[in-house]
Amino acid sequence: MNAIIKTASITDPIETGIAAYLDEIIALRHDLHQYPELAFQEHRTAKKVASLLAEWGYDVATGIAGTGVVATLRRGNGNRSIGIRADMDALPIEEASGLAYESANPGVMHACGHDGHTSILLAAARYLAESGNFSGTVRLIFQPAEEIGAGARKMLSEGLFDHFPVDAVFGLHNWPGVPAGQFGFVAGPAMASVDKAVITIVGKGGHGAEPHRAVDPVLASASFITALQSVVSRNIDPQEMAVATVGSIHAGSASNVIPESVEMKLTVRAYNETVRARLQERISALARAQAESFGAVAEVDYRLGFPALVNHAEETEFARNVALQALGAAAVEADFRPRTASEDFAFLLQAKPGSYLFVGNGDSAPLHSARYDFNDAIIAPAARYWVRLAETFLANDNG
């Protein structure tokens, strides 16, 4: 990265410019929140996004990965290009926030702030179109289906960076519990890989009063869950991160009946591929061994999800320096730590250099909570950051 970062003036024209239409963007965010759409069903959202971008003068491509939108803005003779991505999809959650703009779509909710991410990027898009000072190409990527880990892969498989080349790509996520408007940067692994294991222990059903005539899969599964804790504590280097959680277990329907089988669903996470592979190996072997020790059989369906999100060091340092110079040191968390949640932006970072950053959502309900709401107060500083990042990356003296 050879861009020269310039210190923002006391009166920041970007801040002033965004403030002029901030109420419109907040109203748009509330509208997106009220009408959320699940993965690959973001038709209304994509139509609104595409319409606004076209109105502001962007060259807009739609229908990428079904509902994805890519907007391009060129200025000057610079030969560099930057990509900035926002996700658009919601979650299958029944909202319980009580907001005036609460979801009108039963069982669907923006519980992760994608309505906010989209609004932030649109606020930045408008400023860049009206007043952006850069020489080069801005690509704004509005991605579907992040929540199911399929949108980024599908956009890439349809030639995202072949048709819309970029030199680097950036994205952000809001984070509850971090002070509102505080930015966090992590070089290297920043979010975990995520895999899912469905383990079915099959025994022999019988009467609860005669357990000796049955092979009890409930007992075998309980033993497996206890033994599972040894995988992280005894099979993984203590200096590495690993998570193995049984989030769902289903068996039987009566207190006096030993069921035929037990189904368990696990989420498994890590920061590097070696640990990830070791977790798959040990969890699968342990399930089979524990089941066999009780005379039962374990069927293991281990499904790889998406890899750890690994930020590129140079681009992350560049992104951090932009925040320091544009927003000041007080707006940057000094020691922001990696998160164990997951993000399919990881696939974009495997294809292109770049960085994924975080912005505090304040004291809100946690992500994926039925009571969560995105904090409108962080739209302006985050949009201002995107503008400054794009202008600095595409500075006129880099053309």
N, C-alpha and C positions, 0 to 999 in steps of 0.2 A: 504494500500500500504506500503510494508516494504522495498522497494528498496532504496539503498543508492546512492544518486546522487554524482558523482565525478566531480570535476571541470575540464573542458577541458584544455589540454596543450596549450601552446602558438602557437605551430605549430600543427594544428588539422589534423590528418591523414585522417579523413573523408572528410574534405574540399578538401584536396589534391587529394584524390582518386576520388571524384566525378568530380573534375575539369578536370581530364584526359579524360573523355568521355562526358563532358557537351555538346560539339558541336553536338555530335550524338543525344543526348536527345532533344536538341533544334530543330534539323532537324526533328526528329520524331514528336515533338509537332506541327510543321508547317504542316507536312503531315496529322496529325489527324485533324488539323484545316481546311485544304483544302478539306478533304473528310468527312464531318460531317454526322452523322446518327441519326435519331430520336429514340425515346423510343422504346425498344424491337426490333429495327432494326440494332443494333450495330454489325453486323456480321463481317465487315471488321476490325473494331476497335478491337473486341474481338479476332479475329484470330491473329492480330499483337501482341496484349498483351500476349496471350497464347504462341505464338511461341517464343517470347523473354524470357519469364519466364522459359520455358522448356529448352531453350538453356543455361540459366544460372544455371540450376540444380534444379529448383523447381519441386515439385510434383504438377502438374496442373490439375485441374478439370474444365471442360467447360460445357456449356449448362444449367447452373443453372439459373432458371427464364428465360430460352430461350437463352440469350446471356451473362449471367453473368459468371465471371471467378473467381476461388479461387485458390490461389497458396500457397503451404505449404513448409516451410523450417525448418528442425529440426537440432539442433546442441547440442552436449553435453548431459548431463543426467538431465537437469532441467525439472521440471514437470509443469512449468507455460507456458501459451500461450497468445499471444497478437494478436489482430486483427487490421488491418489498412485498411480503406476503401477509394476508389476513385470512383467517378461517371464518366460515359462514354458518356452519351447521349447529343444530341444537341437540338436546338429549331427550331420551324417552323418560321424562320425569314429570310427575304431576306437581305443578307449582303451588307453593303454600306461602308466598311472600306477602300477600295482601296488598300489593302495589296497585295504584290506579291503572297502570298499564300491564297488569298481570296477564299471563298467556291466555289468549282466547282459543287456543288449540288444545283440547283436552289431552293430557298425558304427554305433552311436548313442552319443553322449557329451555330457555337460554340460561342454563345453570353453570356455564363455564366462561361466560363473558364474550362469546364470539360476536354478539351484537355490538359490544363495545369495541372489539378489535377492528371490525368492519367500519364502524363509525370513525374511529381514529384515523384509519388510512384514507377514508373519504375526505375527512377534514384536511389532511395533508395534501391530498390530491387536488383539492380545489385551490389551495394556496399555490402549489407548484404550477398549476395551469395559469393562474391569474398573475402571479408575481415571482415565480421561481427564478432564481439567478444561478443558472448552471449551463454547462455546455456538454451535451451528450444525450443519453437515452435513459429515461425512467420507465421501468416496467412494474406495474402494480398487479399483483397476483391475488385474486380472490378465490380461495380454494374451498371446495366442498369436502364433506365427509372426513374431517379430521378425527372426529370422535370414534370412528370405527377403524381408523388407521388405514384407510383405503384411498383417500382423496389425492394425497401427494403422489403415491405410486401410480395411480391411474393418469394423472396429469403428465407425469414423466413418461409413462408408456405411450402416451399419445403425442410425444415429442415436444413437451413444454419448452425445454431449453434449446431444442433444435430450431423451432419456429420463433422463439422469443429469447435469443441468447442474452446472457448477463455475465458480467465479470465477477459478481458476488451477489449473494442473496441474504436478506435479513428478515427476521420476524420477531414478534414479541408476544408475551402472555402477561395478563394481569395476575397479581398474586395477593390473595387475602392474608392479613396478618403483617404485611410489610407496609410501613407508613405510605399513605396515599401520595403518589407522584414520585416516590423514591425509585431509582433505577438500579437494577442489579445485573452484573455481567460475570460470566463464568467462562474461562478458557478451558478447553478440553471437555470431558464428559460433564454435561450440564443437566441432563435428564436421563432416566433409566430406560433400558430396553424393557419390553413387556411381552411376556408369553403366557399362554393359558394351558393348563393341563386339566383334562377331565379324566378322573380315575374312578373306575367302577370296580368294586370288589364283589365278586360273585361267590356266594356260599351255597347253603342248602337250607331252605326255609323249614320252619317247623313250629310246634306249639311252644309258647313261652314257658310252660310248666315242665317241658321235657327237652331242655337245651342239649342234652347228651345225644339226642337223635338228630340234631341239626348241625350245620356248620355256620356259626354266627358271623355274618359279615359286619355287623355293627361293632362287635368286639374287635375284629381285625382292623376296621377303619379307625377306631379309637386308638389302637396301638400304633397305627401308621402316623396319625396326626401327632402323637407324642414323639415318635421317633423322628418325624420330619424336622423337629427343632434342631436335631443334631447335624443336619446337612449344612446349615449356615455356620453353626458354632464349631463344627469339627471337620468339614470338608472344604471350606472356603478360607483362604488367607484372611486372618483377622483385619488386615489393613485394606481389604477390598469390601465393597458394598454388595450385599445380596439380600433379597427379600423373597420369602416363600410363604404365602398366606392362603389358608383354606377359607374361602369366603362363603361357600355354600356346601351344605351336606343334606342329602335327602335319603330317607329310608323308612319303609313301613308306614302303617297307618293305624295300628292298634297296639295297645300296651302288652297284650298277651300273645303276640305273634312275632316270631323271628322271621324277618323278611328274607327274600331270596338274594337281594343285592343292596348295595349302598353306592350312591353316586356322590362324588366330591368334586368341587370345582376350585382350582387354585389359580392365583395370579403369582407370577414369578418374575423378578426384576433384577437387573444388574447394570453395572456401568461399562463392562468390557466383555468382549466376545468369548474370551477364555473362561471367565467365570460363568457366563451364560451357558456355554456348552457343558461345563461341569455340573451345573444345577440340573440340566436336563438329564444327564447321565445318572446322577445320584438319586434324584427323585423317582425316576422310572424304576431303577433297580431296587430302591428301598420299598416302593409300593408292592412290587412283585414278591420280594423276600418276606415282607411282613404278612402279606396275604397267605403265602405258602406255609408259613409257620403255624397258621391256624387251620390249614387244610382248605383254604379258599384260593381263588384265582383273581389276580388283578389285571384288568384291561386298562391300558394307559393310552389315552389319546392326547399327545403333547403337540400343541399348536403354536408354532412360532409366530409372534406378532410383528412388532417392528423394533429396530435396533436402538441402542442408546443414542441420544442426541449428543454429538461431539462437535463442539464449536471450534473453529479454526483460530489458532492463537493470534495470527496477524490481524485478521478481520475483527476479532473480539477486542484487541487492544485499540484498534482504530475506532470502533464503535464506542468504547469506554471514553476515549479521549474527546470524541465529539460531545458526549454528554457533559464531561467536565468543563469543556470550554463554552458550550452553549447554555448549559443550565446551572453550572457551578458545582463545586465539590460537595456542597450540602445536599444536593439532589442525587448523589451517587453513593450507594451502599459500599462501604470500604471493603467488607469481607462477605460478599453474598455467596452462599454455599449452594452446591448442586441440589436439585430436587429429585425425589425418587418417583415422581409421576412421570408420565411418558408423553411423547409428542411425535407425530409423523412428519414434522419438519425435518426429522432425522434423515429421511430419504433425500430431501433437497440438499442437505449438507453433504451427503455422500456423492451427489452429482456436481455440486459447485462449492467453492469456498464461501464462507459466510459466518454469521453468528445469530444466535437466538437469545434475546434478552428478556428481562422481566421488569415490570413496573408495579409498584405497590398499589393494592386496591383498598388499603386502609383496614379498619376494623369491621369487616363484613363477614357474613356467613361464609363457610368454606366452599370451595369449588365443588360442584356436583351436589350441592345441598338444595333441597326444595325451597329454602328461604334465601338463597343467594341472590344478590343483585349487583351488577356492575356499577362502579362508582363513576358518575358523570364528571366528577371533579378532575379525573385524570385524563380526560379526552384532550384538553388543550395542551398540557405539557407533553403528552405522548405524541400528538400530532406535530407539535413544534419540533420535537426531537426528530421525527421522520423527515421533516423538511430540511432540517439542518444536516442530517446524515446524507441525504441525497445531494444537497448543494455542495457539501464538502467533498463527497466522493467524486462528484462531477464538476469540481471547481474549474473555472475558466483557464487557470494556469496549468491544468492537467491535460488539456485537450490535445 
